[in-house]
Amino acid sequence: MVKGHVPYDEQAAAAAMDSISAMAVKLPAMFPYGSESGEGTRASPAIWQNFADFSAYISRLQATASAAATAAPNGPAAFAPAYDALAATCKACHAAYRVNPAGEPDPLAAP
């Protein structure tokens, strides 16, 4: 919707952002101490070395998703910058705390 590939739908946009905000509340529990390693994990050990900073990213994720949900009913001109703030939060956290296997791009990286 933000890129114009599909028509803007304020209800779908708000629902997606509400879903992200609700999921963000659950994220800290998905990274308990002692789960730093494991087959197939993309979580960087830096998460557990800097858990307060990682948690701050999660708080920003929840706040930006909530702000985008609030902006959604005001149309695409209001939603797009709020969505961009959410995407920037995701990208920054992935850059700091996600490890991608060699040759595998981050799904949030620009095409």
C-alpha positions in Angstrom: 0.0 0.0 0.0 2.7 2.5 0.9 4.5 1.9 -2.4 1.3 2.1 -4.3 1.3 -1.5 -5.5 -2.2 -2.1 -4.1 -4.9 0.4 -3.3 -4.7 2.0 0.1 -7.1 0.3 2.6 -7.2 2.2 5.9 -8.7 -0.7 7.8 -6.1 -3.2 6.6 -3.3 -0.8 7.3 -4.5 -0.1 10.9 -5.1 -3.8 11.5 -1.6 -4.7 10.3 -0.1 -2.0 12.5 -2.2 -3.1 15.5 -1.0 -6.7 14.9 2.7 -5.6 14.9 2.2 -3.5 18.1 0.6 -6.5 19.9 3.3 -8.8 18.7 6.0 -6.4 20.0 4.7 -6.9 23.5 5.5 -10.6 23.2 9.0 -10.2 21.7 11.1 -10.1 24.9 9.8 -13.5 25.9 10.9 -14.9 22.6 14.6 -14.1 23.5 15.1 -15.6 27.0 18.5 -15.8 28.4 20.1 -19.1 27.6 18.7 -19.1 24.1 21.7 -17.4 22.5 22.6 -20.3 20.3 20.9 -22.9 18.4 20.7 -24.3 14.9 19.3 -21.9 12.4 19.1 -18.9 14.7 19.6 -15.5 13.2 19.7 -13.8 16.5 23.0 -12.1 17.3 24.6 -12.8 20.6 24.6 -9.0 21.0 20.9 -9.3 22.0 21.8 -10.8 25.3 24.9 -8.7 25.7 22.8 -5.5 25.3 19.4 -6.6 26.3 18.4 -3.2 27.5 19.2 -1.7 24.1 17.4 -4.5 22.3 14.4 -4.0 24.6 14.4 -0.3 23.7 14.2 -1.2 20.0 11.1 -3.3 20.9 9.6 -0.4 22.7 10.2 1.8 19.6 8.6 -0.9 17.5 5.5 -0.9 19.6 5.3 2.9 19.6 5.9 3.4 15.9 3.4 0.6 15.0 0.8 2.2 17.3 1.4 5.6 15.8 1.0 4.2 12.3 -2.2 2.5 13.3 -3.5 5.9 14.5 -2.4 7.5 11.3 -4.0 4.9 9.0 -7.6 6.4 9.0 -6.2 9.8 7.9 -5.2 8.4 4.5 -2.0 7.4 2.7 -0.3 10.8 3.1 -0.6 10.5 6.9 0.1 6.8 7.0 3.2 6.7 4.8 5.6 8.7 7.1 4.4 6.8 10.1 5.0 3.5 8.3 8.4 4.7 7.2 9.3 5.4 10.9 8.2 1.8 11.7 10.3 0.4 8.9 13.3 2.4 10.0 12.9 0.9 13.5 12.8 -2.6 12.1 15.8 -2.0 9.8 17.9 -0.5 12.7 17.2 -3.4 15.0 17.9 -6.0 12.3 21.2 -4.2 11.5 22.2 -4.3 15.2 20.8 -7.7 16.3 20.2 -10.0 13.4 22.9 -12.2 11.8 22.2 -13.3 8.2 23.9 -16.4 6.8 26.6 -15.7 4.2 24.9 -14.8 0.9 21.5 -14.3 2.4 20.2 -10.8 2.4 18.2 -9.3 5.2 14.5 -9.3 4.1 14.2 -5.7 5.2 17.1 -4.5 3.1 16.2 -2.3 0.2 15.9 -4.2 -3.1 
